[in-house]
Amino acid sequence: MGGERPGGITILAILYILGGLFALAGGAMMLSGGSMFGNALGGTILTAVGAIYVIVGLIDFVVAYGLWNLQPWARTVAIVFAIIGLLSFPIGTIISIIILWYLFKPEIKEAFAK
């Protein structure tokens, strides 16, 4: 393919960016909500979950960058995330199967080969 990014990879990178934005927004809301509860157990749990969402959002941005630039590690991470997504029955499972099928297509594997 000669460094040309396939359209499906562009779409996947954009979806990772959108997922990262939603995770960051959700995480920020949980973090601010957790601080309103103070040291109560609910506030602590909400803060911890919010922090996890923020971290996931940041990871999504890094993966999107890697996919956009056809970095081989980004394809690997996207495959791992899709395998984890198989547990999100039923819609997440269907989406993850489609992503896995796409990422294992020979021409897509070739696009990430360096």
C-alpha positions in Angstrom: 0.0 0.0 0.0 3.0 2.3 0.3 2.1 4.3 3.4 -1.4 5.1 2.2 -3.9 4.9 5.1 -7.0 2.7 4.3 -10.4 4.4 4.8 -11.4 1.9 7.4 -8.4 2.8 9.5 -9.2 6.5 9.3 -12.8 5.7 10.5 -11.4 3.6 13.3 -9.0 6.3 14.4 -11.8 8.9 14.4 -14.0 6.5 16.5 -11.1 6.1 19.0 -10.9 9.9 19.2 -14.7 10.2 19.8 -14.5 7.4 22.4 -11.6 9.2 24.1 -13.7 12.4 24.2 -16.6 10.6 25.8 -14.4 8.8 28.3 -12.7 12.0 29.3 -16.0 13.9 29.7 -17.5 11.0 31.7 -14.4 10.7 33.8 -14.3 14.4 34.5 -18.0 14.4 35.6 -17.4 11.4 37.9 -14.3 13.1 39.3 -16.2 16.3 40.1 -19.2 14.3 41.4 -16.9 12.2 43.6 -15.4 15.3 45.1 -18.9 16.6 46.1 -19.4 13.5 48.2 -16.1 14.1 50.1 -14.6 11.1 51.9 -17.8 9.0 51.8 -17.4 5.6 50.3 -19.6 6.5 47.3 -17.4 9.6 46.6 -14.2 7.5 46.8 -15.6 4.9 44.4 -16.9 7.5 42.0 -13.5 9.3 42.0 -11.7 6.1 41.3 -14.0 5.1 38.4 -13.7 8.6 37.1 -9.9 8.4 37.1 -10.0 5.1 35.3 -12.3 6.7 32.6 -9.8 9.6 32.2 -6.9 7.1 31.8 -8.9 5.1 29.2 -9.7 8.3 27.3 -6.1 9.2 27.1 -5.2 5.7 26.0 -7.9 6.0 23.3 -6.2 9.2 22.0 -2.8 7.5 21.9 -4.2 4.6 20.0 -6.0 6.9 17.5 -2.7 8.7 16.9 -1.0 5.4 16.3 -3.7 4.1 13.9 -3.7 7.4 12.0 0.0 7.1 11.5 -0.2 3.3 10.7 2.0 2.4 13.7 2.1 -1.5 14.1 1.8 -1.2 17.9 -1.6 0.6 17.5 -3.0 -2.2 15.4 -2.0 -4.6 18.2 -3.6 -2.5 20.9 -6.7 -2.1 18.8 -6.9 -5.9 18.5 -6.5 -6.4 22.2 -9.2 -3.8 22.9 -11.5 -5.5 20.4 -10.9 -8.9 22.1 -11.9 -7.3 25.4 -14.9 -5.7 23.7 -16.1 -9.2 22.8 -17.4 -9.4 26.4 -19.8 -6.5 25.9 -22.6 -8.7 24.7 -24.5 -8.2 22.3 -23.7 -4.9 20.5 -20.0 -4.7 21.7 -19.5 -8.3 20.6 -20.8 -7.6 17.1 -18.7 -4.4 16.8 -15.6 -6.2 18.1 -16.0 -9.1 15.6 -16.2 -6.6 12.7 -13.1 -4.7 14.0 -11.2 -8.0 14.4 -12.2 -9.2 11.0 -11.1 -5.9 9.5 -7.8 -5.6 11.3 -6.8 -9.2 10.2 -7.5 -8.6 6.5 -4.2 -9.1 4.6 -4.2 -5.7 3.0 -4.7 -4.0 6.4 -1.9 -6.0 8.0 0.2 -5.0 5.1 -0.6 -1.3 5.6 0.8 -1.5 9.1 4.0 -3.5 8.1 7.1 -1.4 8.2 
